[in-house]
Amino acid sequence: MKVFKVFLFLPLLFASVFLSAREVPDSLKSDNSTLFAGEYKLVIEGFDWGPAVNKVILNFGETVTTANFSEFEVTASRKSDKGEIPVANTNGGRDVVFAYVSDAKGARVESGDHVTLVLEVSPIQAIGSPIQYFPRMGNVWIDYKLQITNSKTGKVWDSESGRLMPLVDKFDLTGKFKFSESLTMSYASYAPKTITSKAPLIIWLHGGGEGGTDPTIPLLGNRAANYASDEIQALFGEGAYVLVPQAPTFWMQGPDGMTRGQTNDIYNEGLMALIRKYVESNPKIDASRIYVGGCSNGGYMSLKLILEHPDYFAAGYISALAYSNEFVSDAQIQKIKHVPMWFVHSKDDTTTKPDETVVPLYQRLKQAGAKNVVFSYYDHVTDITGFYGGEDYRYPGHWSWIYSHANKSRTDFDGSQVLVGGRPVSIMEWLALQKK
């Protein structure tokens, strides 16, 4: 079985870039071409492995009624002054798999002055991502440019006029919370459009590569924007609020390096203050249905908040837990055993080793009498879409959050189906049913 190793790609800087039009090179003109340098918009969506440019919307400047995908050639370039991108991932072609006439937002129409090209994406196609992971810096937005050529007419589109992020665009990205002179945190938030009664709050805490001051990074780096999708929102009745805070660095930062629970981190007090302030500022949040979850670094912080505030949260949903079991005392186990929690982890996770983190913690909770603790334990993290090999395609074992974001976790530690009231439930269906 072939195992692919892929960079964890993250969110996108929501900024429009306007480039001056230029004359089409003679080498790109056909006999019937006209001088034309057009504008395009990027469409960036989150996938299980991270974000990718999966569509590009071309401004034709005239009304068209048909579009033939085979007439378009797309090349991409990726640059950054923040670090070195592997040469093989700096330039390359993008395969066009479909084309259709659309409006300026990519919606299909019978006739219009735009054409949308659907581009191939995959977890091993780095050229498709507008972000790059750099060690010690994490995921950052890079200078991502396309050149699109119509081989029949010679027309070229090479100036970006904007970007669309279908789920990210649902969020308010302007949140800032100042806890102290030395700590200000950015956050993204989503509120249901129509609420006749109070709604729950879903809190997501990102992994170690998504810190900083741009909340689009944690929204797309681990596909957390999916909690605002229609599919997941529908599970919570009229919907749920979603809060995605961002650590300036990483959640597990202690006064003298990284902590796995042996010492206190520098963020949990300020983060809890942010959460309380957000709930206070949104009176339609149901305080009896506040859920906290996260992956890796964020899994550590989720457990930390539950340990520090065991009566505040209605439930926790934690993947790739990075909190070491040895630093959770028996007294703390007794304090949190009443909190419903659903853990997700993979046996081949070499970053947050399950035998040092989640496995003994789960067993101690069960032995202490916890009645509502679930643990989905996978052999490997595989392709849940079936597009890239299904069970025969393996992501890094650390990426177990894929199952949480896609609402695919359904089994407990022994492999049995999780039931509520005799009915099989998924992780998000289970979460929606929890209440203090």
Sequence and secondary structure as in RCSB ss.txt:
>XXXX:A:sequence
MKVFKVFLFLPLLFASVFLSAREVPDSLKSDNSTLFAGEYKLVIEGFDWGPAVNKVILNFGETVTTANFSEFEVT
ASRKSDKGEIPVANTNGGRDVVFAYVSDAKGARVESGDHVTLVLEVSPIQAIGSPIQYFPRMGNVWIDYKLQITN
SKTGKVWDSESGRLMPLVDKFDLTGKFKFSESLTMSYASYAPKTITSKAPLIIWLHGGGEGGTDPTIPLLGNRAA
NYASDEIQALFGEGAYVLVPQAPTFWMQGPDGMTRGQTNDIYNEGLMALIRKYVESNPKIDASRIYVGGCSNGGY
MSLKLILEHPDYFAAGYISALAYSNEFVSDAQIQKIKHVPMWFVHSKDDTTTKPDETVVPLYQRLKQAGAKNVVF
SYYDHVTDITGFYGGEDYRYPGHWSWIYSHANKSRTDFDGSQVLVGGRPVSIMEWLALQKK
>XXXX:A:secstr
  B                      GGG  TT    EEEEEEEEEEETTEEEEEEEEEEEEEEES   GGGEEEE
EEEE SSS   GGGTEEEE EEEEEEE TTS B SSEEEEEEEE   TT GGG SEEEETTTEEEE EEEEEEEE
TTT  EEEEEEEEE TTGGGSEEEEEEEEETTEEEEEEEE  S  SS EEEEEEE  TT  SS THHHHHHT GG
GGGSHHHHGGGTT  EEEEEE SS TTEETTEE SSSS  SSHHHHHHHHHHHHHH TTEEEEEEEEEEETHHHH
HHHHHHHH TTT SEEEEES  S GGGS HHHHHHHTTS EEEEEETT SSS GGGTHHHHHHHHHHTT SSEEE
EEESSEE SSSSS GGG EE TT THHHHHTT   B TTS B EETTEE  HHHHHHT   
